[in-house]
Every structure is written in structure tokens, then in C-alpha cells.
């Protein structure tokens, strides 16, 4: 028996003793509305008579009086009043061939009020018993300021699944008025689950102004047995279905080619980006942090995107040679591998944190620099190839020692486990087998030695039952998704494709699919943001960049694979908003008053094109961790993926993953592989004040630019199809 509050204890009886105000049948589901004293309930009844109750309105310390019930083609609308104010509940069914329900509730108070309590809005119902005797399991819910979603299975009395999405964008005005936050608002404890309106103990909700207090999408489904793969697949498909119907903010264009040149200038001239050891220059992790020894990951996090940019731009930058000059110094003869900290400075580590010890290895960290070194080797760099091949035996030795299940920290010389679990009972870094598999596949491509392919397969098998728990660190989980998709393409074994969906479910569970327009959130684009860790309170520049690049690659890899239809919505849309959003890590684009006065590491110089590590949603200041030199590669990585050159006169920019492109005579052809009902932006940009006379075609249709000036023509195009540009 579960514990319940007074606001749930009488709900079942209240509904049974009331008469339905309206009853509607939608695709074999029944929806009934009841006015029960202090709450208006929408009851959903499934095909097996499973029932869930959704509290669409709460009268606070009052009771509801129905003023008007209006039916329309899309659904119905209830207008209600209490002694304290007026409510409107609008219910519609937005998906033509689905029972997806959407309800939106507004409130207009008669007088300013504090709201010290608000109940959750979802309760399971029984036929004859008590709510406290129902059973269920929550698979996913909001953490911090991530999406306001909840995914659960009801196991007693009737079995079904529930996917609930609260469009938190709509409630931003409420938070701005009351100085509250939407963090941790969707969740709860069984059986009282769902959304809880933020409480206002200090700042009252103003009177005579309409505020949205709920904007929920509800999708009930048949029981999914405790199959991690199926749960993750349904999660992604349900999220994609709802995503099609929620409002989305406009994107913004930023001149990334100009940003890239600014970043190169700052790297070349700002001393705070660099340190020097034994006459060799190394990048600092954080601006002006001269106390922490150089790290291998930091050098490669900038070098690899820079090399991609150099190839696109047709010009070698001097600083790439500087970065490359120090790579071999990270090889540790003791363990016969590239290591995290510069071996020459091991004695300078201050041991202030668990990982700041020369023998302590964070499991993901061993693989990350070698992944980037392998990419560099595949581009033809011999130094990188030697470092990879000299290190790979140690990496395999560690994998076999831990049986492909890595702890958090271990002694790199003895393999003694220093920290086994992220949290008690939760295991170690569960996505590291996927990052390891990704590394092995890169080395397989480099050497054509099948032992590395077999290693990738051994590691990947550790992931098949992880479900949502596969996610530890966003960029490593994204590496894992790509590795698993590649293994599926090589072996044709379906388990790898399904496990890649688990990785993607973990990633999308950790996103903020809503637009924060309160507090400091008003100052920058934050829609569809990606959090680096399960419990991270902020989004992080470098992890967002790597997830963006990895998911772009996933779409390219999947061009001939029948992946989940929902992924052709979610991944391109994430990419689209990442291109808009990532620029706001640069402090130059943020108001000075939202940047933290206190910095954990180094210092912040607002005039530099070096990103902040951390952006917070809402009322917290950003840049508390520091200015992240290793995140400066954003523009370098983004340009080759989103910009196409036409001679020296024009560029074409597309804010969706470009699956392929080609040039022939006077025609550029671009292939997109998203969803045809979604759209993205295509821009033709003049480089030398040349007049833009090009025409854009989709199939046999000539598209019209919705905005034109001498420098740029802008088009809205479908997310799927073949686009031809005739110059």
C-alpha cells in the first residue's frame, strides 16, 4: 500500500459520485470530464478499461462553478470560476490518427495571491479499490530543468503505459511574475505523479492577468513489458509524436565563419589560453588557469575540429602545428599509453579533486583522447597513428580487466578501483563500453585488423540491457550510439540497432525541450539544450558540441538504414536548435549582469571568443565554472557540417544535417533525410558582394525566398528531400 495525501484520498469517490460533464470517444479511447469540488478531472479510459485521472484545474482553497462548456471540431473548452478567479480549460486532440490528448489551463485571479501548495495532476484509478493500492513504475521524469516529461507503466489494477509531456515554455510567464523556477516540477511519488505548479511562498501571482498554469500532452498506450529496448523505443516515438504538435521558437542565424576567425585570433594572441612546459605550448583547459597541468583531451578537443575547419577552408593555421607539437608528450612510458595529465607535470597535481592525481583515471577519459587521435590518424597524420597503436594494447588490457564494465575511477597502474559507482547501487560509467566500442571501430578502420572489431562487439554486448541507465556522460553516450549503429551495419544484428536507440533515449531524456523565458533565460536561446550528466545543473559547451557532431553523424550513417521514424524528427531538430543555441556560450553575446562574479577556475574575459563552460536556466548566473578553452572548437566543427562553398563567391548554409552534397556544372545538390513535415532553413550567402541570382528547387518546384537582401537569400525548406541550387 502506497502513502497518499488528502488531495488524493477522496478523488476516486468524488469522481464516482459525480456526473460526467462531457464524454468523448477518440480512437478507441474514452475521455470524460468531472467537476469534483476543488478539482476538474479529465478521465482517460483505455481499451482494456484502464483509467487515469488528470487534474486539469485546481481551485486552491475554493470550489468550481461551471460557467460555460463549448464543444468544437477539435475538442471542447470549459470556462469556470471560483471565489478567487476565473479558469479556462481547453482540451483538443491534435493528431489526426491518434488518441493523443492536449489540455491547456489558464487562470486569472481576482486579487494577488501567494500559492504555498499545489497538488500533482495525475492519479491512477481503480474499478472498486483504493488509489493507494495501485502500482506502477516511473521510467523517466524531469530532473532539474530538463523537459517536463514523465514516462511510466501502470501495473495494477490494469496494465498500460503513460507518456506525459508538460510544455513548460507556456509557464515561463508565471515564473517570471512569481520569481519561481520550473526545475523538478514533473515527477512525484507513486501514486501522486505528474506536474506540480511552482509554489510561490514570497512573490504573489498578480491579479487581473491571464497566466497559463498547465499545458499538457497525454498519450496512453498498451502495456510494454519490462523490456529496456522496447521502453526506450516507445519513449522516442512518443516524444517525437508530441514534438510535432508543441510550439517551437524561431531560430537565429549567426555568422559562424566570422566567429571561427575571431576564435583563431584569440587563440593566437591571448596568453590566457596557453601554458608552456619544457618549451612546448599547451592549451589550458580554462582561461588563465596556470595551476592545473596540461591535459591530453583539451589539446585534441580543439585540434580535431580545427583540422576539419582547415580542410573546409583550404588553409592551414599555424596554431594547429603548435597544438600537435605537444601530443607525444602525453605518452606515459610507465603504462605504455596516452594518459590524461602531462607526465612531466605529475608532481604539480594538487590532488584537490579525486581525479587530480597522477595515478587516478576517470574511465571515460582514457578513451576520449584516443578517439580523437584515431580520427586524426584516419586523416593521414602519422604522429597520431603511432600514438594510437602504441596505446591501444593498454586500453584493451584495462577493458578485459574490468570485464567491459568500467568503474568511475581506478588506479591506472594497478587497476585498483578507487570509486566503483556514480551513486550507491547505480553502477559505474555505463556508457564507457560504447565509447570503447567506438574507439575499437576507429582502430579497426585504421588497421583493418578484425581483433578490434571483435573487441567492439564484446563491449557493446554489455549495453544491451541498460535501458535509460546507459547514459552517464552525454558525449560518450552519443559516441556509443554511433558505434552501435555502425556495428549493426557491419553485422546486420538487430540488437545493435536497438541498443543504439537506448543511447538516444538516454540522450533525449536529458534535454530541455522547452524555452525558458524567465530570469536570465530571457537573454539567450536555450530551447532543446543538452545536459552533460544525469544530474548536471547546467548545460556545457563542449559536451553540447560533441553531441551535436555525433548526432549529425548518426543521421549520415543512417541514410540507408530503416531507423525509427521519430529519430528523423528529433535528431535534425536538435541539430537545428543547437546551431542557434551554441553561440550563446560566448560571453560577448550575453548581458554582463548574467555572468557570474565568482569563477571556480581561471578568469572570464568577456571580449574573448572563448565559450563559458556553463549556462544555467532561469535565475542562476552563468560562467560559474569558468571560460572553457577546450570548447573553443564549436565554430570549427560546425562550419564543415552546415556550410557548403560555391567557388569563392557564395556559400550555402543549411541548419539540418546534410546527408550528402554534390556539385556538377552550375548545380549544387543537397540531400536531407529528416521528416518531410518539419522544416529547416537554407541560406545562400554572397561572399564578394556578388548579386545572388541562384534559384532553389525541390523536386520540380521552384522555391521562393522568404527574405532577401544583397548579402543573403533565405528559404524555408522541407526536412526531407533533394534540393537543387542552380547558380
N, C-alpha and C positions, 0 to 999 in steps of 0.2 A: 504494500500500500504506500502510495506517494503522499508527501505532505502538500497541503494546499492552503491558500489564503481565503479570507472571507469573500473576496471578489470572484472566487470560482466555486465556492461551496454550494451555492444555490442556483447556479446557471442552468444545470440540467432540468431542475424542477421548474424554474422560471419559464424556460422555453416550452416545456410540456404543458404548462398551464396557460400558454398564450396562443393566439390565433395568428397564423401567418398573414402578413400584410400583402405579400405578393409571392407567387411561386412561378419559377421559370425553368423550362427544360432546354438544355443545351448539350447536344451530342451525348446523349445517354446519361448526363449528369443533371441533377435537380438542385435548384438554388431557391432557398426560402429566406424571407426576412421577417424578423420578430422585434417588436419594441418591448423590452423587458425592464421596466423601471428605469435604472440608471444606465442601461446599455442597449444599443441597437446591434442585433446579431444577424450575420449572414450565415446560414447553414448550407454547407455543401454536402450532397448525398451522392455517393458513387454508385457504380453498377452493382456492387455487392452489398449495398445499403450501409457502407461505411460512412460515418458522419464526422465532419469537422465544423467547429463554430469559429467565426471570425468577428471580433468585436469591432465593428465599423465606426462606432461612435461611443463615447463615454461622457456622461452628463456631469461629471465631477461630483459635487455634493447636491445633486438635484435629480429631477426626473424629466423624461422626454414627453413632449406633446407634439403629435404629428400635425403639421400644417398642410402639407401637400405631397401627393405621390404622383409622379409624372412618368408615364411609360413612353418609350420611343423605340425606333427600329434597332438601336444598338443596345438598349438595356432599359434602365429606369433611374429615376432620381427621387430622393427623399429630402424634403425640407422640414426641419424640426426646430423646436425652440425649447428652452428651459428658462428658469428664472435668471440665469447668468448670461445667456446669449443665444445666438442662432447658429445652427449647423446645417450643412448640406452634404448628403452622401450620394455620390454619383457612381452607378455600377454599370459596367459595359463588358462586352465580350469581344475583344479586338481581333482575334484570329479567326478567319473565315471558316476554317475546318478544324476547330479545336474547342475544348471547353475551358480554355484559359479565361479566368475572370480577373477583372481590374476594378478596384474600388478606390475612390478618392474622396477624402473628407475634409471639409473646411469649417472653420469656427470663427465667429465674430462675437466678441464679448461686449457686454453692456458697460462694464467697468474694468479697470486694470486689476489683474489677479495674479497672485503667486500660485504656482501649481506644485505642491510638495509631494504629490503622489499621482501615479498613473499606472493602471494595470496592463499586463501583456494582452495581446489581441488574438491569440489562438488557443483554443481548447479542444481536445478530442472529446467526443460524446459517446455514450453507450446506448444500448437499447433499453435496458432496465436498471443497470447498476449505477455505480458512482464514478465520477471523473477520476477520483484518486486511485481507482483500481485499473485504469487503463495503463498500457505500456507502450513505449516507443523508444527509438534511438535517434539522436541528433548526429548526423554525419558531418555537417558543415554549418557554421554560423558566423556571424560577423565577429571579427577580432579588431579592436581598435577602431580606426576609421575606414576599414575596408568596406566592400559592398554590403549593403543591408540585406543580406540573404540568409535563408535558413533552409536546409535540406534535411528531411527527417523521414524515418519509416515508422508507421504505426503498426504494432504487432498484436495488440489486444484492445478491444474485442474483435475488430475486423482488421484485416491486413491491407495496408495501402501505403503509398509514398506521397510526400508533400514537398513541393518546391515553392518557396515563398520569396518574393523579391520586393523590398520596400525601396521605392525610388527616393532616396534621401535628398536628391537635388531639390525636390519640391519643398523640403522642410528647412532649407537654408535660411529663409526669411525669419522663420520662428526663432532660430538660433541667434541670428543677428540681433533681433529685438530683445532677447532674454539673456544674452551673453552665455549661452549654453553650447554644448558640443553634441555631435551625433555619434561619437565613439561609443561602442558597446551597447547600442540601442536595440539590436536584433539578436535575440538569443533566448535566454531563460532557462529554467529548470523544469523538467517534466513533472506534471502535465501543463504547466503555465508557461507557454513559449510565445515567440513572435516579437513584435515591436512594442517598445515602451517609449512614449514621448518623453524627451528630456525634461527632467524636473527643474523647476525654477525657484529655488529657495531664497534668492536675493533680488533678482530683477523681474518684476511682474510682466506678464504678457499684456501689451497695450490694448485698450478698448477701441471699439469702432473701426477696426481694421480687420480685413479677412486674412486669415492665416491657414495654409494647408497643414493639417496635423496628421495626415496619413495619405499615402499614395502607393497602394499595394497591388501586386500581381500574384495570383494564386493559381497553381497548377497541381491538381491531384492526379495520381497515377496508380496503376496496378502495383501490387507488391513486387519489390525486387529483393530476391533472397540475398543473403549476406555474401554477395559476390563482389569483391572490390572492383573488378573490371567493369561490371555492368553498372554499379553505382556511379562510377566516375563517368562512364559514357552517358548515362541519363542526366547527370549533373550538367555536362557540357551542352547536350542537346536542349535541355530545358532552359538553361541560361541564354543560349542563342535564340531560342524562340521568343523569350521575353525581351531580349535586347532589341529585336526588330521593332518593338512597339513603344519603348520608352523614348522620351525626347532626348536628343543629343545636342550638345553645344556646337557652335561653329568652330572650325579650325582656324589657325592663323598661319600665314607664311612667314618664315624667317629666312633671311639670305645666308644660307649655310656656307656658301663659298666664301663670303666675306668673313664669317665667323671663323672659318678654318684659317684664313690668312692672319687674322687677329691673334688666334691661339698660337700659331707658329712664331709670330713676332714676340709674343710674351714669353714663350719658351726660350727663344733665342736670347732675350735681353734681360729677363728678370732673374736675379740671383737667388731669389727665394724658392725657385723651382728646383734648384740643383744643390748638390753637395759634391765633395771630391774626396777620394781615398786613393792614396798611392799614385797620384797624378791622373787618375781616371775619373771622368764625370759620371755621376749617377743622379737620376731624378729622385727628389724627395717624394714621399707619399703625400705629405701635406705641406702646403706653402709655409716656408720659413721654419720648418721643423728640422733643426740640425742635430738634435739629440738622438733621434732614432736612426740606427744604421740602415743602409740601403736594402731594399727588398727586390727579389727577382721578379715577382708578379708585377710590381709597379713599373719596371722598365718595359716589360713586354706588353702591358696593358696600353701603353702609349705607342710603342713601336709598331705593333701589328696593324692597328688602324691607320697609322701614318704611312706604312708601306702600301696599304691598299689605296690610300689617297694619292700617293706618289704615282702609282701605276695609272690611276684615272687621270691625273693631271699632266702626266708625261714629263715630270720634273722631279729630280732628286733633291731632297732637303738635307742640308749639312747636319742638322741635329739628329737625323736617323743614324748617321755614322757615329756620332757621339754616344748615342744610347747603345748601339751594337758593340762598341768598343769594350764595354764592361760586362757583357753577358758571360763570358767564360770564367770570370772571377767568382761567379756564384757556384761553380762546381766544387763540391766538398770531397776531397780525396778520402776522408775517413769513411764515408758511406758510399762513395762512388756514384754520386748523383748530384744534380742541381738541387739546391736547398733554398730555404726561404731567405734567411739573413746572409749578408755578405760574410763569408767565413773569416776574412781578415779583421772584422769588427765584432766577432762574437763576444769578446770580453767587454764591449761597450754596451751590451744589452742591459737595461736597468732592472729587469725582472719585475717591473711594476704590474704587469698583467701575466696571466697564465702562459700566453704564447710568446712572451718576450724573454725566452730562454733559448740558448743555442741548441739544446738537445730536444726541445719540445716542438712537435709537428702537429699542426691542425690538419686533420686528414684531407680535407679538400685542397689544402694549399700545396701539397706535394704534386698534385696532378695539374693544377691550373697553369703554372708557368710552362710545363711540358706540353700542354695542349697548344699554347701559343707558339712555343718553339717548333712544334711539329708543323703548324701552319706555315711558319716562316721557312722551314726546311722544304716543304712542298712547293714553295715559290722559287726554290733553287738555291737557298742560302746554305753553304757548306758548313759554316760555323754552327748554325742551328742544328743541322743534321747530325754532326758529330756529338753535340751535347745531348741530343735526344737518345741516340744509340748508346752512348756511354752511360746514360742514366736509367735506361728502361729496365734493365735486369733487377736493379734495386726496387723499382716500383712494383714489379711482378712479385718479387720476394716478399714485400710488405703485404700485398694483396693475398697471397697464399697463406701467410702467417695469420692474418685476421679472417681467413676463410671468406673473403669478399664481403665482410660485414665490418665496416670501419668504426672505431670509437671516435670521440671528439678530439682528444689529444692523446698522443703517445710519445714515448721516448724514441727518437729517430735512430739511435744507436743500438738500443736493446729491444725495441718494440714493447717495452713495458707500458701498460695502459695507465695514463695519468688521469684522464676523465673519460669514463665509459659512455655516459648518456647525456643527452641535451637537457633532459629533465628526468627525475626518477621514474622508471618504468616505461620511458618513451624510446629507449634505444639510442644508438649513435647517429652519425650523419648518414641518413638513409639514402640520400641521392648520390653519394660518392661512388657506389658501384656503377651508376650511369655515367658519371664524369670519367671514371676509369675506362669504361667501355668505349666512350668517345675517343679517349687518348689511344686506346689499342687499335681502333679502326683507322685513326690517322697514321699510326705507325705501320699498320698493315698496308695502307695505301703507299706509304713511303718505301717499304721494303718488299712488298708482295710475299711476305712470309706468313703462312696461314696460322702459325702458332699465336700470332697476335689476334687474329680473328677468333680463334678458339678461346682466348683469354676474354675477349669482349663478350662472347656468349656465356661463359661461366659467370661473369659478373652480372650480366643482365638478368640471369635467372633468379638472382637474389631480390629483384624488384617486383616480381610478378604478383605478390600478394600484399603489397604495401598499401594500395589504395591511396587515399588522400594523404596518408602519413609519409608518402615518398618525398614530400617537399621538405628540404632543410634550408637550402640557400637558392634563391631564385635562378641565378645564372647557371649554377650546376644542374639544377633540375631541367633547365632548358637544354643544356648540353645533352643530358640523358635522353630527353625526348627525341632529339635528332639522331642520337646513336641508335636508339631502338627502332626508329623509322628506317634507318639505313640497314640494320640487321634484318628487318622484315623484307626489304627489297633484295637483300642478298640471299636469304634462306627461304623466303616465302612462308615462314612460320608465323601464323596469325597472332600468337601470343606476344610477339614483339610489338606489333602494331597496337594491340590492346593495352599493353603496358605503357606505350608512348602516350596513350590517352590519359592514363593515371597521372603521368608527369604534368600534362597540360591542365588536367583538372586541379591539381595542386597549385599550379601557377595562377589560373584564373580565380581560384578561391582566395588568393592573396592580392587581388587587385581592388582598386577603388573605382568602381563603375558608378560614379555619381560626381556631380560638380559642386564642390564646396564654395559657396558664395557668402560665407560669414567670416568675421575676423580677418586674419591676414590672407585667407583663401581667396578673397575678392581681388587680390592683386596679381594673380597669376593663373595660368591654365593648369588644372590638376585632374581633369577628367581622365579616367582609365589609367590611373597611376599604378605602379607595380611596387610592392613592398619586398625588401630583400630577404627577410626572415619571417618565420611564422608569427613572431611576437614583436617585430620591429615597430617602433612608434613613428618612424619616418620613412619616406622613400629616399633612395640613394642613387646618385648619378651613375656610377659605374655599373652597378647591377642592372639598372634600367637599360643602359646602353647594350649590355651583353644579352639581355633577354630580347630586346628589340632585334638585334642582329641574328640571334638564334632562331626566333620565330619567323623572321623573314626567310631564313634558310630552310626552315621546315616547310614553308609553302613552296619553295623552289623544288625541294626534294620530293614533295608530294604531287608534283604536276601530273604524274601518270598513275597515281595511287587513288583508290576509291576511299578517301578518308571520310570521317564523319561530316555530314553537310554543315553542321553547326560550326565546325572549325573554319570553314570558308567564310563565315561571318565574323567570328570572334577574333581570329588571328589578324586578318587585314585591318579590322577596325582598331585593334590595339596598336598596330604599326602606324596607322594614320594619326592617332592622337598622340603617340609617343613623339612623332616628328614635330608636332606643335609644342608639346609639353617640355621636352628635354632641354630646350633652350632656356627655360626659366631657372635652371640651376645656376646660370651665370648671374652673379650678384648685381652686375650692371643693369639688368632688366628688372630688378626688384626695388621697391621703395626702401630707403635706408632704414626706416624705423622697424621693418620686419626682420632685419638681420640681427642676430644675437650679439649682445655686447661682450659676452663671455664666450671664449673659444677653448675647447678642450685641447686641441693640438695646433701648434703654429699660430698663424695670424690670418686675418682676412684683409685683402686689398681689393676693394670694390671695383676699381678701374680695370682689373685684370680679367681676361677671358679664360679664367680658371674656375670650374664649377664648384659650388658648395657641395659638400658630401650629402647634406641632409635638408630636405624640405618637409615641413610639418603642415598638417591640415588644420585650419581653424585659428585658434588663439595663441598657439606657441610660436615663438620666433624661430627662424631657420638659421642654419650655419653654426649650430652649437658644437658640432664635431670639428669643423674646420673647412678649409678650401682644398679640394681634392685634386692634386696634380695628376694622379693616375686616372682621373675621369676626363682629362682634357681631350681625349681622343674622340669625343662624341661626334664632332663635325667631320673628322677624318673618316669615321666609319659610315656615317650617314650619307655622305655625298656619293660614293660609288654605288650605293644601293638605290638612290632615289633620283639621281641626275644622269641624263644622257646628253652627250655632246653631239652637235651637228656642225662639223667643220669648226672654224674659230668664231663663227658669227652668232650661233644660237645654242641654247641649252633647253632641254625638256625636263621638267620636274613632275613627278607623279608621287602622290602620298599614299600609295598602296604598294605591297610587294610586287616588284617587277619580275615576272616569272622568266621571261626571255625578251630579247630585243634584237633587231637586225636592221641593217641599212643596205639599201640597194638603189642605185641611181639616185633619184630625187625623193625616195620614200624611206621613212623610218617606220618600222612595225614593232608594236609593243603588245605583249600578251599579259593579261591579268587573269587570275584564277580564283577570285573571291565569289561573292554571291551577286547575281545579276540585279537583285532588287536593292542592294546597297549601292552607294556611290562614293566616288573619291574625286580628287582634284587633279587636273592636268594643266600645267602652265608652260607656255612657250616664252622663253626669255631671250631678249636681244642682248648681245654682248658688246657690240661695237656701234650702237645707235643705228643698226640696220633696220629698215622697215620690216615688220612681220607680215608676210603675205601667205604664210603656210595655211593649209586647210586641214582640218581634223575629221577623220571618217571612222565610223563604227559600222561594220558590215557595209551596207550600201547607202548608209545615211551620212550626210554631211552635218557635223555638229556646229552649233553656233556658240561663240564665246559669250559668257555672261558678263565679262568685264574686259575692257581693252584700254591700254594706253600704249605709248611708244615703246616702253620697255618690256611690256608683258601682256599676253593674251591668256585669259583664264577660262577653263572649261570644267563643267561637272560631267563626269562620265560614269558609266556603269562599272561596278566592281568586278565584272567578269566579261571577257571578250577580247577580241583582237582590234587594236586601234592602229590606224594608219595615218601618218602625218606626211602630207605632200608639201615639200619645200620648193 
